[in-house]
Amino acid sequence: MKYEEKQQLRERIHSEIENTTEQVIELKALTQPIAPDAAIGRISRMEAINNKSVNEHLLSKTEAKLQKLETSLAFIDREDYGLCRVCKKPIPLGRLMMLPESDKCVDCA
Ligand SMILES: [Zn+2]
C-alpha cells in the first residue's frame, strides 16, 4: 500500500472513530432503564421496551465496530495491514475506504 493511501485511510479511520464514538454515546442514552408503567403508560412502555432492545442490539454492534476501527488504526503501520485475514490477499483500497474496519476481502467476508 502506498504511503498516501495509508494517510488517506488513517484519516478515514479517524473520522469513522469519531462518528462511531458519537453513536455509542447516543445509543447509551437510549438504552437507559425505562420508567415504571405509571410514568409513561402501558402501551408506550411496551414500545419503549421494544425500542430499547433494538437499540441495545445496535449498541453492541456499534461498540464492536469501534473496537475493530481502533484495532485497524493500531495496525495500520504493520506490513500485513490491509491483507485479508483469511486468504492473505490485499483488500482493495475502495473496500477499506468504505469499510475501514474490514479485515477480510469480499470473497472471504
Ligand atoms: Zn480473502
Residues whose N, C-alpha, C, O or C-beta is under 5 A from the ligand:
A	BS01	ZN	C84 V86 C87 K88 C105 C108
